[in-house]
Structures are given as structure tokens and as C-alpha cells.
Amino acid sequence: MARKFYYDTGKEKVGPIDGLDLLRMRAEGSISNDAWVRKADSSTWRRLSEVDLSQEEEEEANPTLWRWLTQRVHWSGLLLFCAVLFVLLALLIGLVSLAGPLLLIFLVLWILSRLIKG
């Protein structure tokens, strides 16, 4: 489970945010290593450069499948894809159930035509 942090903008305290978000903000330049942060379960404020983010760095380098999906998949697109897939499968099943007896009739007629020509 991701650790939670607060950070101080100078005007307000922001958080809790994931440690991964803290890493991203530092990489983007939104906050510097001199920013004051604290763990959500602590009352001690430290400079970001003094905080051990090794657990978050490891998670960033080797994300879990769930983390990878939530970062890269737009849920609205995924829901639309699932809905379209469900409708297509329903249509396919419907066509197979409708076409099955017709295919059986054609198979019997083909076998009979082979026997008659035989």
C-alpha cells in the first residue's frame, strides 16, 4: 500500500498524497528538494531531500499491475470497450443459436446430395 504524505506550499498544507505523486511532482519541478514534507502518520516535518523515498522509487520502477493499469488506462474508454465487447458477444451468441439449426439443415442436405450422387 502506498505511503501518504503532506507537503507545505508556504501558503497551505496539501495532502495526503501518494509518495509516487510526490516523486512525480519533484521530477516535474512542481516542488523542490527543499520543500517541507511529512508522512501522514507523523507530525515531524522534514525537507524532501531528507525523506527516504526508496519504497516509492522501487514502486515507480516496478509498478504493480493495478498501479500500471490505473496510470495508463482511461476508465471511460475501458467501460465503453467492455460494453461494445458484451454487445458483440451477445450478437455472436444469438447468431450462432439462430444459424446452428440452419447449418445443421445444410449439412444434412449436403450429405444427402453426396449419397444420391454416390
C-alpha positions, 0 to 999 in steps of 0.5 A: 500500500502506498505511503501518504504524505503532506507537503507545505506550499508556504501558503497551505498544507496539501495532502495526503498524497501518494509518495509516487505523486510526490516523486512525480511532482519533484521530477516535474519541478512542481516542488523542490528538494527543499520543500517541507514534507511529512508522512501522514502518520507523523507530525515531524516535518522534514525537507524532501531531500531528507525523506527516504523515498526508496519504497516509492522509487522501487514502486515507480520502477516496478509498478504493480499491475493495478498501479500500471493499469490505473496510470495508463488506462482511461476508465471511460474508454475501458467501460465503453470497450467492455460494453461494445465487447458484451454487445458483440458477444451477445450478437455472436451468441444469438447468431450462432443459436439462430444459424446452428439449426440452419447449418445443421439443415445444410449439412444434412442436405449436403450429405444427402446430395453426396449419397444420391450422387454416390 
